[in-house]
Amino acid sequence: MSKNLKKMISYYRPYLGVFTADMIFAIIASAVSLAIPLIARYITSTIIYMDKTEVLHHVLLLGVMMIGLVAVSCYCNFFISDYGHVMGAKIEYDMRAEIFEHYQKLSFSFYDNQKVGALMSRITTDLFDITELMHHGPENIVISVMKIAGAFVIMMCISPSLTAAAFALVPVMFVYAYFFNKKMKRAFKRNREQIAKINSQIEDNLSGIRVVKSFANEEIEKEKFAKGNAGFLNAKKESYRYMGGYHAGLGSFSLLITISVLVAGAVFISDGTVDVTDLITFLLYISILTEPIKTLIDFTEQFQNGYTGFERFLEIMSIEPDIQDAIDAKPLKQVKGAIDFDNVSFRYEENSEKVLSHINLHVDAGEYVALVGSSGAGKSTLCSLIPRFYDVTSGTVKIDGQDVRTLQLQSLRNHIGIVQQDVYLFVGTVYDNIRYGKPDATREEVIQAAKNANAHEFIMSLPNGYETDIGQRGIKLSGGQKQRLSIARVFLKNPPILIFDEATSALDNESEKVVQESLERLAKNRTTFVIAHRLTTIQNAKRILVLTENGIEEEGTHEELLARGGIYEKLYHMHK
């Protein structure tokens, strides 16, 4: 824990000046709160017994002094709220930038085992909890401890017996508040869980609204939602019951401490050990005393949430990407595109079964190779080893005779273009999405890439042409249009090596024809791997490889493989 706390504290380093000022202003604000009742005591015990002219003079002087103290306190509280919160936001910014950068480095194998929602919460909710702790935590402790300790010392100096009466209920108040606070926070956690369920239900319903309406199942959906909504209402009722107990109890304890001081004060005044001025001063200190007790109790929960969030943050940051540049990695230059698989075997996890076993394959620069085989035979996995999305378990993958593990990752991937079945388009315009293939491309280059991908015509028919917003994941475009944009992106990148991963399998016949034409144009004079589901799309390939769990079992042209009457022939008739 101490190691983690040291790491947490290290995030204050760039903002040490603001942090120190924040603590100083917190101390000053607490001192002002403690000073006001003492001034009131001085007025009631000394000044009111002076000559009338002197009383007016001293009261005006003290009034101006108190207004000055209020102004100082006001600025201190403003600084704490403004600059202190900005410091917290900057720490959150630093940590968010750090974890986002780390996410970019992590390999496919990490994302294979993670849910996007869980990773999102690490970068949003967790970081908010951490920065709330890092901003409010030290400041709340300083203010609360100073107020409680200061009030106790001042009250002890005035009257130890009245102090005992005032502090008698404080431990009970702590226990009561801690108990209810715990119950209340647990209830609020259930609220968050219930609202998360409702949100996922709403998202599920709205995403599948076409299916709901096509089955006329609106009433069933309403019933499902009503259950979730009722669960949320019940959770809310429970949280408000505990909240009521918490606030009502603390308010009652503040009054009980006041009553305790009043009763004890009346007794002590009657026997002459305490005077009325002391009693008034004590009553003023009670509110100063009870407020920081609530703050300290809240801090225990705040610390728990923030520290747990920080542990989760460190958990992610400690994960080393399993694929990274070797120390002496060199850039890939003057690429011809010859690729070799030398006795390559691969498994996803240490104890899982091998997906690829002893694969040996040589592909000449500029050659067009089609990969076919049943689902799960390892076609996509084989191609994923070329850009090092995964590393081989044994053997070597080489480009132009160089082991891909000795090359700089960015340089390697810059020379490989991938067109997948599931096209991912980013929120933004058509132009932005094509330009993603080469961020420094000119507008002319983007338009030429779109023309090469048979996309220019349909883009110009869109409401704003290249500046048309395509919506979340390109929702406003058809499958064929999305695929042509992804091909335009690769045209713009202009890589010497291409991988088409079932790029047309989800398209209708008309779209497939247009996209296939774009793909063939793109593949010209480039080393190309085509993973095909529909075997009709690769009939013209001069080299077709049939992959099974045993490795590459058949190889040849479409006609040669059909004539052989083996696995390819069965696959062909199955998917005809």
JOLINCOR-V71541 format. One record per residue. RES is the residue in three letters. SS is DSSP state (h for helix, s for strand, l for the rest). PHI is phi in radians with two decimals (* if undefined). BURIAL is I if it has 24 or more other ideal C-beta (glycine too) atoms within 12 Angstrom, else O. Layout:
res: [RES/RES]
ss: [SS/SS]
phi: [PHI/PHI]
burial: [BURIAL/BURIAL]
This chain:
res: [MET/SER/LYS/ASN/LEU/LYS/LYS/MET/ILE/SER/TYR/TYR/ARG/PRO/TYR/LEU/GLY/VAL/PHE/THR/ALA/ASP/MET/ILE/PHE/ALA/ILE/ILE/ALA/SER/ALA/VAL/SER/LEU/ALA/ILE/PRO/LEU/ILE/ALA/ARG/TYR/ILE/THR/SER/THR/ILE/ILE/TYR/MET/ASP/LYS/THR/GLU/VAL/LEU/HIS/HIS/VAL/LEU/LEU/LEU/GLY/VAL/MET/MET/ILE/GLY/LEU/VAL/ALA/VAL/SER/CYS/TYR/CYS/ASN/PHE/PHE/ILE/SER/ASP/TYR/GLY/HIS/VAL/MET/GLY/ALA/LYS/ILE/GLU/TYR/ASP/MET/ARG/ALA/GLU/ILE/PHE/GLU/HIS/TYR/GLN/LYS/LEU/SER/PHE/SER/PHE/TYR/ASP/ASN/GLN/LYS/VAL/GLY/ALA/LEU/MET/SER/ARG/ILE/THR/THR/ASP/LEU/PHE/ASP/ILE/THR/GLU/LEU/MET/HIS/HIS/GLY/PRO/GLU/ASN/ILE/VAL/ILE/SER/VAL/MET/LYS/ILE/ALA/GLY/ALA/PHE/VAL/ILE/MET/MET/CYS/ILE/SER/PRO/SER/LEU/THR/ALA/ALA/ALA/PHE/ALA/LEU/VAL/PRO/VAL/MET/PHE/VAL/TYR/ALA/TYR/PHE/PHE/ASN/LYS/LYS/MET/LYS/ARG/ALA/PHE/LYS/ARG/ASN/ARG/GLU/GLN/ILE/ALA/LYS/ILE/ASN/SER/GLN/ILE/GLU/ASP/ASN/LEU/SER/GLY/ILE/ARG/VAL/VAL/LYS/SER/PHE/ALA/ASN/GLU/GLU/ILE/GLU/LYS/GLU/LYS/PHE/ALA/LYS/GLY/ASN/ALA/GLY/PHE/LEU/ASN/ALA/LYS/LYS/GLU/SER/TYR/ARG/TYR/MET/GLY/GLY/TYR/HIS/ALA/GLY/LEU/GLY/SER/PHE/SER/LEU/LEU/ILE/THR/ILE/SER/VAL/LEU/VAL/ALA/GLY/ALA/VAL/PHE/ILE/SER/ASP/GLY/THR/VAL/ASP/VAL/THR/ASP/LEU/ILE/THR/PHE/LEU/LEU/TYR/ILE/SER/ILE/LEU/THR/GLU/PRO/ILE/LYS/THR/LEU/ILE/ASP/PHE/THR/GLU/GLN/PHE/GLN/ASN/GLY/TYR/THR/GLY/PHE/GLU/ARG/PHE/LEU/GLU/ILE/MET/SER/ILE/GLU/PRO/ASP/ILE/GLN/ASP/ALA/ILE/ASP/ALA/LYS/PRO/LEU/LYS/GLN/VAL/LYS/GLY/ALA/ILE/ASP/PHE/ASP/ASN/VAL/SER/PHE/ARG/TYR/GLU/GLU/ASN/SER/GLU/LYS/VAL/LEU/SER/HIS/ILE/ASN/LEU/HIS/VAL/ASP/ALA/GLY/GLU/TYR/VAL/ALA/LEU/VAL/GLY/SER/SER/GLY/ALA/GLY/LYS/SER/THR/LEU/CYS/SER/LEU/ILE/PRO/ARG/PHE/TYR/ASP/VAL/THR/SER/GLY/THR/VAL/LYS/ILE/ASP/GLY/GLN/ASP/VAL/ARG/THR/LEU/GLN/LEU/GLN/SER/LEU/ARG/ASN/HIS/ILE/GLY/ILE/VAL/GLN/GLN/ASP/VAL/TYR/LEU/PHE/VAL/GLY/THR/VAL/TYR/ASP/ASN/ILE/ARG/TYR/GLY/LYS/PRO/ASP/ALA/THR/ARG/GLU/GLU/VAL/ILE/GLN/ALA/ALA/LYS/ASN/ALA/ASN/ALA/HIS/GLU/PHE/ILE/MET/SER/LEU/PRO/ASN/GLY/TYR/GLU/THR/ASP/ILE/GLY/GLN/ARG/GLY/ILE/LYS/LEU/SER/GLY/GLY/GLN/LYS/GLN/ARG/LEU/SER/ILE/ALA/ARG/VAL/PHE/LEU/LYS/ASN/PRO/PRO/ILE/LEU/ILE/PHE/ASP/GLU/ALA/THR/SER/ALA/LEU/ASP/ASN/GLU/SER/GLU/LYS/VAL/VAL/GLN/GLU/SER/LEU/GLU/ARG/LEU/ALA/LYS/ASN/ARG/THR/THR/PHE/VAL/ILE/ALA/HIS/ARG/LEU/THR/THR/ILE/GLN/ASN/ALA/LYS/ARG/ILE/LEU/VAL/LEU/THR/GLU/ASN/GLY/ILE/GLU/GLU/GLU/GLY/THR/HIS/GLU/GLU/LEU/LEU/ALA/ARG/GLY/GLY/ILE/TYR/GLU/LYS/LEU/TYR/HIS/MET/HIS/LYS]
ss: [l/h/h/h/h/h/h/h/h/h/l/l/h/h/h/h/h/h/h/h/h/h/h/h/h/h/h/h/h/h/h/h/h/h/h/h/h/h/h/h/h/h/h/h/h/l/h/h/h/l/l/h/h/h/h/h/h/h/h/h/h/h/h/h/h/h/h/h/h/h/h/h/h/h/h/h/h/h/h/h/h/h/h/h/h/h/h/h/h/h/h/h/h/h/h/h/h/h/h/h/h/h/h/h/h/l/l/h/h/h/h/h/l/l/l/h/h/h/h/h/h/h/h/l/h/h/h/h/h/h/h/h/h/h/h/h/h/h/h/h/h/h/h/h/h/h/h/h/h/h/h/h/h/h/h/h/h/h/l/h/h/h/h/h/h/h/h/l/l/h/h/h/h/h/h/h/h/h/h/h/h/h/h/h/h/h/h/h/h/h/h/h/h/h/h/h/h/h/h/h/h/h/h/h/h/h/h/l/h/h/h/h/h/h/l/l/l/h/h/h/h/h/h/h/h/h/h/h/h/h/h/h/h/h/h/h/h/h/h/h/h/h/h/h/h/h/h/h/h/h/h/h/h/h/h/h/h/h/h/h/h/h/h/h/h/h/h/h/h/h/l/l/l/l/l/h/h/h/h/h/h/h/h/h/h/h/h/h/h/h/h/h/h/h/h/h/h/h/h/h/h/h/h/h/h/h/h/h/h/h/h/h/h/h/h/h/h/l/l/l/l/l/l/l/l/l/l/l/l/s/l/l/l/l/l/l/l/l/s/s/s/s/s/s/s/s/l/l/l/l/l/l/l/l/l/s/s/s/s/s/s/s/s/l/l/l/l/s/s/s/s/s/l/l/l/l/l/l/h/h/h/h/h/h/l/l/l/l/l/l/l/l/l/s/s/s/s/s/s/l/l/s/s/h/h/h/s/l/h/h/h/h/h/h/l/s/s/s/s/s/l/l/l/l/l/l/l/l/s/h/h/h/h/h/h/l/l/l/l/l/l/l/h/h/h/h/h/h/h/h/h/h/l/l/l/h/h/h/h/h/l/l/l/l/h/h/h/l/s/l/l/h/h/h/l/l/l/l/h/h/h/h/h/h/h/h/h/h/h/h/h/h/h/l/l/l/s/s/s/s/s/l/l/l/l/l/l/l/h/h/h/h/h/h/h/h/h/h/h/h/h/h/h/l/l/l/s/s/s/s/s/l/l/l/h/h/h/h/l/l/l/l/s/s/s/s/s/s/l/l/s/s/s/s/s/s/l/h/h/h/h/h/h/h/l/l/h/h/h/h/h/h/h/h/l/l]
phi: [*/-1.07/-1.13/-1.15/-1.12/-1.06/-1.12/-1.09/-1.10/-1.06/-1.25/-1.37/-0.90/-1.16/-2.08/-1.04/-1.06/-1.14/-1.07/-1.09/-1.06/-1.02/-1.17/-1.10/-1.16/-1.11/-1.14/-1.09/-1.06/-1.15/-1.10/-1.09/-1.01/-1.30/-1.34/-1.00/-1.07/-1.15/-1.13/-1.03/-1.10/-1.11/-1.10/-1.31/-1.67/-2.13/-1.14/-1.13/-1.66/-1.42/-1.12/-0.92/-1.16/-1.16/-1.00/-1.03/-1.06/-1.19/-1.13/-1.08/-1.08/-1.19/-1.07/-1.08/-1.08/-1.16/-1.09/-1.05/-1.11/-1.12/-1.10/-1.08/-1.07/-1.08/-1.12/-1.02/-1.18/-1.11/-1.06/-1.03/-1.28/-1.45/-1.12/-1.10/-1.19/-1.10/-1.05/-1.05/-1.14/-1.19/-1.10/-1.09/-1.03/-1.08/-1.22/-1.16/-1.08/-1.16/-1.27/-1.14/-1.06/-1.17/-0.99/-1.14/-1.47/-1.24/-1.52/-0.98/-1.06/-1.19/-1.23/-1.06/-1.91/-2.14/-1.74/-1.04/-1.04/-1.16/-1.20/-1.11/-1.14/-1.14/-1.70/-2.07/-1.01/-1.03/-1.17/-1.12/-1.05/-1.12/-1.27/-1.06/-1.15/-1.23/-1.48/-1.38/-0.96/-1.03/-1.16/-1.13/-1.12/-1.05/-1.10/-1.14/-1.10/-1.14/-1.14/-1.16/-1.14/-1.09/-1.06/-1.08/-1.11/-1.09/-1.15/-1.12/-1.15/-1.38/-2.80/-1.04/-1.19/-1.19/-1.08/-1.07/-1.15/-1.23/-1.54/-1.03/-1.59/-1.03/-1.04/-1.14/-1.08/-1.01/-1.10/-1.04/-1.12/-1.09/-1.07/-1.22/-1.06/-1.10/-1.09/-1.12/-1.12/-1.10/-1.15/-1.15/-1.12/-1.11/-1.00/-1.10/-1.12/-1.17/-1.20/-1.12/-1.12/-1.08/-1.03/-1.18/-1.12/-1.11/-1.06/-1.07/-1.14/-1.23/-1.18/-1.84/-1.04/-1.18/-1.20/-0.96/-1.22/-1.16/-1.69/0.89/-1.85/-1.04/-1.15/-1.10/-1.10/-1.10/-1.12/-1.06/-1.19/-1.03/-1.08/-1.09/-1.13/-1.16/-1.09/-1.17/-1.07/-1.10/-1.12/-1.10/-1.02/-1.10/-1.14/-1.25/-1.11/-1.20/-1.10/-1.05/-1.11/-1.14/-1.24/-1.13/-1.12/-1.16/-1.09/-1.15/-1.10/-1.07/-1.19/-1.12/-1.13/-1.06/-1.09/-1.00/-1.18/-1.08/-1.09/-1.10/-1.08/-1.05/-1.11/-1.21/-1.16/-1.12/-1.70/1.40/-1.49/-2.36/-1.87/-1.06/-1.04/-1.11/-1.10/-1.06/-1.06/-1.08/-1.10/-1.19/-1.34/-1.10/-1.17/-1.13/-1.42/-1.33/-1.05/-1.18/-1.12/-1.05/-1.08/-1.12/-1.16/-1.09/-1.08/-1.03/-1.25/-1.07/-1.13/-1.05/-1.12/-1.15/-1.22/-1.08/-1.06/-1.18/-1.09/-1.15/-1.09/-1.16/-1.01/-1.20/-1.12/-1.45/-1.33/-1.48/-1.08/-1.36/-2.14/-2.61/-1.11/-1.20/-0.99/-1.82/-1.07/-2.13/-1.25/-1.58/-2.14/0.77/-1.33/-1.63/1.96/-1.26/-2.22/-2.25/-1.91/-1.85/0.90/-1.46/-2.19/-2.63/-2.35/-1.23/-2.26/-0.91/-1.73/-1.47/-1.27/-1.20/-1.55/-2.17/-2.34/0.85/-1.47/-2.14/-2.71/-2.11/-2.12/-1.24/-1.04/1.42/-1.39/-1.87/-2.08/-1.81/-1.97/-2.25/2.71/-1.19/-1.07/1.57/-1.34/1.82/-1.13/-1.13/-1.10/-0.99/-1.25/-1.20/-1.36/-1.21/-1.46/1.07/-1.21/-2.33/-1.78/-1.04/-1.34/-2.65/1.59/-2.52/-1.92/-2.17/-2.05/0.89/1.42/-1.81/-1.06/-1.06/-1.26/-1.67/-1.76/-1.19/-0.97/-1.08/-1.13/-1.04/-1.27/-1.14/-1.73/-2.20/-1.91/-2.20/-2.07/-1.86/-1.17/-1.58/-1.31/-1.90/-1.96/-1.51/-1.07/2.53/-1.65/-1.01/-1.01/-1.04/-1.25/-1.25/-1.12/-1.02/-1.22/-2.74/-0.98/-1.75/-1.21/-1.45/-1.11/-1.08/-1.15/-1.10/-1.13/-1.11/-1.10/-1.16/-1.12/-1.08/-1.63/1.01/-1.93/-1.03/-1.07/-1.23/-1.11/-1.19/-1.47/-1.27/-0.88/-2.05/0.98/-1.19/-1.62/-1.23/-1.36/-1.65/1.35/-1.08/0.96/1.24/-1.05/-1.46/-1.93/-1.37/-1.03/-1.15/-1.14/-1.06/-1.13/-1.21/-1.14/-1.18/-1.23/-1.05/-1.07/-1.29/-0.99/-1.14/-1.15/0.99/-1.53/-1.39/-2.14/-2.17/-2.29/-1.84/-1.73/0.84/-1.15/-2.06/-1.16/-1.68/-1.76/-1.31/-1.03/-1.17/-1.10/-1.04/-1.10/-1.15/-1.16/-1.08/-1.10/-1.12/-1.11/-1.16/-1.16/-1.15/-1.30/-1.00/1.09/-2.15/-1.21/-2.25/-1.90/-2.03/-1.63/-2.03/-1.73/-1.53/-1.23/-1.13/-1.33/-2.11/-1.06/-1.53/-1.13/-1.36/-2.48/-2.02/-1.92/-1.79/-1.82/-2.25/-1.11/-1.57/1.99/-1.46/-1.67/-2.43/-2.68/2.78/-1.47/-1.01/-1.16/-1.07/-1.25/-1.17/-1.10/-1.20/1.18/-1.82/-1.10/-1.04/-1.08/-1.14/-1.07/-1.08/-1.26/-1.21/-1.78/-1.11]
burial: [O/O/O/O/O/O/O/I/O/O/I/I/O/O/I/O/O/I/I/O/O/I/I/I/I/I/I/I/I/I/I/I/I/I/I/I/I/I/I/I/I/I/I/I/O/O/I/O/O/O/O/O/O/O/O/O/O/O/O/O/O/I/O/O/O/I/O/O/I/O/O/I/I/O/O/I/I/O/I/I/O/O/I/I/I/O/I/I/O/I/I/I/O/I/I/I/O/I/I/O/O/I/O/O/O/I/I/O/I/O/O/O/O/O/O/O/O/O/I/O/O/I/I/O/I/I/I/I/I/I/I/I/I/I/I/I/I/I/I/I/I/I/I/I/I/I/I/I/I/I/I/I/O/I/I/O/O/I/I/O/I/I/I/O/I/I/I/O/I/I/O/O/I/I/O/I/I/I/O/I/I/O/I/I/I/O/I/I/O/I/I/O/O/I/O/O/O/I/O/O/I/O/O/O/I/O/O/O/O/O/O/O/O/O/O/O/O/O/O/O/O/O/O/O/I/O/O/I/O/O/O/I/O/O/I/O/O/O/I/O/O/I/O/O/O/I/O/O/I/I/O/O/I/I/O/I/I/I/O/I/I/I/O/I/I/O/O/I/O/O/O/O/O/I/O/O/I/I/I/I/I/I/I/I/I/I/I/I/I/I/I/I/I/I/I/I/I/I/I/I/I/I/I/I/I/I/I/O/I/I/I/I/I/I/O/I/I/O/I/O/I/O/I/O/O/O/O/O/O/O/O/I/O/O/I/O/I/I/I/I/I/O/O/I/I/I/O/I/O/O/O/O/O/I/I/I/I/O/I/O/I/O/I/O/O/O/I/I/I/I/I/I/I/O/O/O/I/I/I/I/I/I/I/I/I/I/I/I/I/I/I/I/I/O/I/I/I/I/I/I/O/I/I/I/I/I/I/O/I/O/I/I/I/I/I/I/I/I/I/I/I/O/I/O/I/I/O/O/I/I/I/I/I/I/I/I/I/O/O/O/I/O/O/O/I/I/I/O/I/I/I/I/I/I/I/I/O/I/I/O/O/I/O/O/O/I/O/I/O/I/O/O/O/I/O/O/I/O/I/I/I/I/I/I/I/I/I/I/I/I/I/I/I/I/I/I/I/I/I/I/I/I/I/I/I/O/I/O/O/O/I/I/O/I/I/I/I/I/I/I/I/I/I/O/O/I/I/I/I/I/I/I/I/I/I/O/I/I/O/O/I/O/I/I/I/I/I/I/I/O/I/I/I/I/I/I/O/I/O/O/I/O/O/O/O/O/I/I/I/O/I/I/O/O/O/O]
